[in-house]
Amino acid sequence: MSATADIGLIGLAVMGENLVLNMESHGYTCAVFNRSTDKVDAFVNGRGKGKKFVGAHNLKDFAASLKRPRKVMMMVKAGKAVDDTIDSVLPYLEAGDILIDGGNTHFPDTSRRMKALKEKGILFVGSGVSGGEEGALKGPSIMPGGAAEAWPAVKPIFQAIAAKVDGGTPCCDWVGPEGAGHFVKMVHNGIEYGDMQLICEAYSLLKNVAGLSNDELGEVFSEWNKGKLDSFLIEITADILKYKDPETGKPLVDFILDKAGQKGTGKWTVDAATEHGTPLTLISEAVFARCLSAQKDQRVEAAKVLSGPKPTFSGDKQKFIDAVADALYASKIISYAQGYDLMSAQAKALGWELNNGGIALMWRGGCIIRSRFLGNIKEAFDRNPKLVNLLVDPFFAKEVQDAQAGWRTALAAGITNGIAMPTMTSALSYFDGYRTASLPANLLQAQRDYFGAHTYERTDKPRGEFFHTNWTGRGGNTTSKAYNV
């Protein structure tokens, strides 16, 4: 088989199929392979018919069809399937060839694979790809990292197929070494969890407290999408709320079981936050909100024995709608502030240099969390590349201050009326904690010293000097030189 293909793709599921169609539409000849070879034939003779695709029924022919250095992109399920695919294709590759994992892989696996393949002369790239089916076809956000030597060969293809913003700037650039690309994609997904749960809580407040109908809710979200909250998720929420079930003619959303699924990237984000001691409270609550929703049967039984206040509303609906918008917007700022804090912690721990403004630009289009808001984040990091937290940027500090009264009003109404708002309330608690110069952790540290001799620092002594008190008179002077997590 002659080498005619510019890039090869393994895995013709939804994302893989649409990505190669995107590549082909930009002038690239693509080789395709799937473990189930009938999918190859169905694709080449179906959506790919008459286009520049090379279908292969085995990996030997697949590799032989690729121009050197071979570029092979894998779009397979994370975990063992990636390792198995690497093992299968590796015998047909040679030094200098490039392997790309475009799935939702846990970033430590990407770092491990990159190091192992480097010993064999293979350049490994772990690339986050976001945008779903439509994004893959029309322009996703792409977050590549790994072996930097591979970037010049991959860059033209990836930047050609990526979403474009701000006059043609591609939502794709090199992220960093090892598993940096997949780490940034993981944080993206964690923020996505947060955004979705925040929207659900806004929906719940407006529906259950203010009594808005689905049609009214759809109009509210459509209006929100014209302003500060303009985003893909707000846009599709408006569409969902307005959509009528073809069978009943009633809003379809009311027939959907309130039991959320998840694939694990949100949990990975929380794990990384606990590893670094980063307060990722909002995204953590979004993950646990899905876990609680999954306990549907328990909740149904609990509702029979546990009760709360019956929601009532007598105020100005438009003012309440505006207050909920403030709560949603301010909480969203907190979510992104925490997400960027986690990326900074990871970069510091591993010596990565992450371009925070560039990451915001990559998320500006194509991906699930794309929004107008991300342009403001890029501007914040352009103003100060060493910004420690979005909340202290002048723009975002003012935005949160301006939204604060409505934020508190909406949450007070929700709490009074018994509405679950785990992410909005955790966001406000984080804000109140972050803006407080003196927290009650002095008492907590005293408790730790009392029962475990863990020592404490004093406000009237230099930082870094530790003390222990024999609180009961029965203890000794031995202290616990334990680690801090």
Solvent accessible surface area in square Angstrom, and as a share of the most:
residue,aa,sasa,rsa
1,M,125,0.56
2,S,79,0.51
3,A,47,0.37
4,T,66,0.38
5,A,0,0.00
6,D,31,0.16
7,I,1,0.01
8,G,0,0.00
9,L,0,0.00
10,I,8,0.04
11,G,7,0.07
12,L,7,0.04
13,A,60,0.47
14,V,85,0.49
15,M,48,0.21
16,G,0,0.00
17,E,37,0.17
18,N,2,0.01
19,L,1,0.00
20,V,0,0.00
21,L,12,0.06
22,N,1,0.01
23,M,0,0.00
24,E,18,0.08
25,S,82,0.53
26,H,91,0.41
27,G,51,0.49
28,Y,44,0.17
29,T,26,0.15
30,C,0,0.00
31,A,0,0.00
32,V,0,0.00
33,F,23,0.10
34,N,16,0.08
35,R,223,0.81
36,S,54,0.35
37,T,48,0.28
38,D,99,0.51
39,K,94,0.40
40,V,1,0.01
41,D,58,0.30
42,A,69,0.53
43,F,7,0.03
44,V,41,0.24
45,N,102,0.52
46,G,41,0.40
47,R,106,0.39
48,G,1,0.01
49,K,147,0.62
50,G,84,0.81
51,K,98,0.41
52,K,91,0.39
53,F,22,0.09
54,V,31,0.18
55,G,31,0.30
56,A,2,0.02
57,H,101,0.45
58,N,66,0.34
59,L,23,0.12
60,K,132,0.56
61,D,50,0.26
62,F,0,0.00
63,A,2,0.02
64,A,41,0.32
65,S,0,0.00
66,L,1,0.01
67,K,89,0.38
68,R,148,0.54
69,P,60,0.38
70,R,17,0.06
71,K,22,0.09
72,V,0,0.00
73,M,1,0.00
74,M,0,0.00
75,M,20,0.09
76,V,34,0.20
77,K,169,0.71
78,A,36,0.28
79,G,27,0.26
80,K,151,0.64
81,A,37,0.29
82,V,0,0.00
83,D,40,0.21
84,D,62,0.32
85,T,20,0.12
86,I,10,0.05
87,D,94,0.49
88,S,54,0.35
89,V,0,0.00
90,L,34,0.17
91,P,99,0.62
92,Y,87,0.33
93,L,20,0.10
94,E,77,0.35
95,A,80,0.62
96,G,33,0.32
97,D,2,0.01
98,I,2,0.01
99,L,0,0.00
100,I,0,0.00
101,D,0,0.00
102,G,3,0.03
103,G,12,0.11
104,N,62,0.32
105,T,4,0.02
106,H,48,0.21
107,F,26,0.11
108,P,59,0.37
109,D,39,0.20
110,T,0,0.00
111,S,15,0.10
112,R,118,0.43
113,R,6,0.02
114,M,24,0.11
115,K,110,0.47
116,A,51,0.39
117,L,6,0.03
118,K,135,0.57
119,E,157,0.70
120,K,122,0.52
121,G,28,0.27
122,I,5,0.03
123,L,33,0.17
124,F,0,0.00
125,V,0,0.00
126,G,0,0.00
127,S,0,0.00
128,G,0,0.00
129,V,11,0.06
130,S,5,0.03
131,G,8,0.08
132,G,30,0.29
133,E,103,0.46
134,E,104,0.47
135,G,8,0.07
136,A,0,0.00
137,L,64,0.32
138,K,148,0.63
139,G,6,0.06
140,P,0,0.00
141,S,0,0.00
142,I,1,0.01
143,M,0,0.00
144,P,0,0.00
145,G,0,0.00
146,G,3,0.03
147,A,11,0.09
148,A,58,0.45
149,E,113,0.51
150,A,0,0.00
151,W,28,0.10
152,P,96,0.60
153,A,33,0.26
154,V,2,0.01
155,K,83,0.35
156,P,75,0.47
157,I,5,0.03
158,F,0,0.00
159,Q,36,0.16
160,A,27,0.21
161,I,2,0.01
162,A,4,0.03
163,A,14,0.11
164,K,94,0.40
165,V,21,0.12
166,D,103,0.53
167,G,91,0.87
168,G,42,0.41
169,T,49,0.29
170,P,33,0.21
171,C,0,0.00
172,C,2,0.01
173,D,71,0.37
174,W,54,0.19
175,V,9,0.05
176,G,6,0.06
177,P,56,0.36
178,E,42,0.19
179,G,0,0.00
180,A,0,0.00
181,G,0,0.00
182,H,2,0.01
183,F,0,0.00
184,V,0,0.00
185,K,10,0.04
186,M,3,0.01
187,V,0,0.00
188,H,0,0.00
189,N,13,0.06
190,G,0,0.00
191,I,0,0.00
192,E,30,0.14
193,Y,10,0.04
194,G,0,0.00
195,D,6,0.03
196,M,74,0.33
197,Q,34,0.15
198,L,1,0.00
199,I,15,0.08
200,C,70,0.42
201,E,3,0.01
202,A,0,0.00
203,Y,49,0.19
204,S,24,0.16
205,L,0,0.00
206,L,0,0.00
207,K,68,0.29
208,N,69,0.36
209,V,7,0.04
210,A,4,0.03
211,G,52,0.50
212,L,10,0.05
213,S,54,0.35
214,N,15,0.08
215,D,76,0.39
216,E,86,0.39
217,L,0,0.00
218,G,0,0.00
219,E,105,0.47
220,V,18,0.10
221,F,0,0.00
222,S,28,0.18
223,E,104,0.47
224,W,24,0.09
225,N,33,0.17
226,K,141,0.60
227,G,27,0.26
228,K,112,0.48
229,L,11,0.05
230,D,40,0.21
231,S,11,0.07
232,F,40,0.17
233,L,11,0.06
234,I,5,0.02
235,E,83,0.37
236,I,56,0.28
237,T,20,0.12
238,A,5,0.04
239,D,86,0.44
240,I,81,0.41
241,L,4,0.02
242,K,75,0.32
243,Y,115,0.44
244,K,80,0.34
245,D,17,0.09
246,P,113,0.71
247,E,162,0.72
248,T,69,0.40
249,G,48,0.46
250,K,123,0.52
251,P,26,0.17
252,L,61,0.30
253,V,32,0.18
254,D,76,0.40
255,F,112,0.47
256,I,108,0.55
257,L,111,0.55
258,D,73,0.38
259,K,111,0.47
260,A,46,0.36
261,G,57,0.55
262,Q,54,0.24
263,K,194,0.82
264,G,11,0.11
265,T,10,0.06
266,G,0,0.00
267,K,92,0.39
268,W,59,0.21
269,T,0,0.00
270,V,19,0.11
271,D,83,0.43
272,A,8,0.06
273,A,3,0.02
274,T,86,0.50
275,E,134,0.60
276,H,55,0.25
277,G,47,0.45
278,T,14,0.08
279,P,64,0.40
280,L,5,0.02
281,T,52,0.30
282,L,0,0.00
283,I,0,0.00
284,S,21,0.13
285,E,62,0.28
286,A,0,0.00
287,V,3,0.02
288,F,117,0.49
289,A,17,0.13
290,R,36,0.13
291,C,49,0.29
292,L,102,0.51
293,S,21,0.14
294,A,45,0.35
295,Q,80,0.36
296,K,47,0.20
297,D,113,0.59
298,Q,116,0.52
299,R,70,0.26
300,V,67,0.39
301,E,99,0.44
302,A,37,0.29
303,A,76,0.59
304,K,143,0.61
305,V,121,0.70
306,L,128,0.64
307,S,117,0.76
308,G,60,0.58
309,P,73,0.46
310,K,173,0.73
311,P,53,0.33
312,T,98,0.57
313,F,66,0.27
314,S,119,0.76
315,G,51,0.49
316,D,75,0.39
317,K,96,0.41
318,Q,103,0.46
319,K,145,0.61
320,F,12,0.05
321,I,18,0.09
322,D,70,0.37
323,A,7,0.06
324,V,0,0.00
325,A,17,0.13
326,D,46,0.24
327,A,0,0.00
328,L,5,0.02
329,Y,12,0.05
330,A,0,0.00
331,S,0,0.00
332,K,14,0.06
333,I,0,0.00
334,I,0,0.00
335,S,0,0.00
336,Y,0,0.00
337,A,0,0.00
338,Q,1,0.01
339,G,0,0.00
340,Y,6,0.02
341,D,36,0.19
342,L,0,0.00
343,M,0,0.00
344,S,48,0.31
345,A,25,0.20
346,Q,5,0.02
347,A,12,0.10
348,K,180,0.76
349,A,62,0.48
350,L,92,0.46
351,G,62,0.60
352,W,12,0.04
353,E,158,0.71
354,L,26,0.13
355,N,105,0.54
356,N,21,0.11
357,G,6,0.05
358,G,15,0.15
359,I,2,0.01
360,A,0,0.00
361,L,29,0.14
362,M,6,0.03
363,W,0,0.00
364,R,68,0.25
365,G,7,0.06
366,G,9,0.08
367,C,0,0.00
368,I,35,0.18
369,I,1,0.01
370,R,63,0.23
371,S,4,0.03
372,R,107,0.39
373,F,2,0.01
374,L,0,0.00
375,G,21,0.21
376,N,36,0.19
377,I,0,0.00
378,K,55,0.23
379,E,91,0.41
380,A,0,0.00
381,F,11,0.05
382,D,85,0.44
383,R,126,0.46
384,N,64,0.33
385,P,104,0.65
386,K,178,0.75
387,L,17,0.08
388,V,113,0.65
389,N,8,0.04
390,L,1,0.01
391,L,15,0.07
392,V,80,0.46
393,D,2,0.01
394,P,100,0.63
395,F,69,0.29
396,F,0,0.00
397,A,35,0.27
398,K,128,0.54
399,E,16,0.07
400,V,1,0.01
401,Q,108,0.48
402,D,83,0.43
403,A,4,0.03
404,Q,33,0.15
405,A,76,0.59
406,G,12,0.11
407,W,0,0.00
408,R,81,0.30
409,T,75,0.44
410,A,0,0.00
411,L,4,0.02
412,A,55,0.43
413,A,24,0.18
414,G,0,0.00
415,I,114,0.58
416,T,98,0.57
417,N,15,0.08
418,G,50,0.48
419,I,20,0.10
420,A,80,0.62
421,M,7,0.03
422,P,37,0.23
423,T,0,0.00
424,M,0,0.00
425,T,40,0.23
426,S,16,0.10
427,A,0,0.00
428,L,23,0.11
429,S,75,0.48
430,Y,24,0.09
431,F,15,0.06
432,D,36,0.19
433,G,21,0.20
434,Y,98,0.37
435,R,140,0.51
436,T,52,0.30
437,A,117,0.91
438,S,94,0.61
439,L,92,0.46
440,P,102,0.64
441,A,57,0.44
442,N,113,0.58
443,L,111,0.55
444,L,95,0.47
445,Q,52,0.23
446,A,26,0.20
447,Q,92,0.41
448,R,63,0.23
449,D,1,0.00
450,Y,126,0.48
451,F,153,0.64
452,G,22,0.21
453,A,21,0.16
454,H,45,0.20
455,T,11,0.07
456,Y,38,0.15
457,E,68,0.30
458,R,102,0.37
459,T,151,0.88
460,D,94,0.49
461,K,91,0.39
462,P,93,0.59
463,R,208,0.76
464,G,53,0.51
465,E,76,0.34
466,F,113,0.47
467,F,51,0.21
468,H,53,0.24
469,T,45,0.26
470,N,60,0.31
471,W,110,0.38
472,T,53,0.31
473,G,59,0.57
474,R,203,0.74
475,G,41,0.40
476,G,49,0.48
477,N,141,0.72
478,T,119,0.69
479,T,36,0.21
480,S,39,0.25
481,K,170,0.72
482,A,54,0.42
483,Y,175,0.66
484,N,134,0.69
485,V,140,0.81
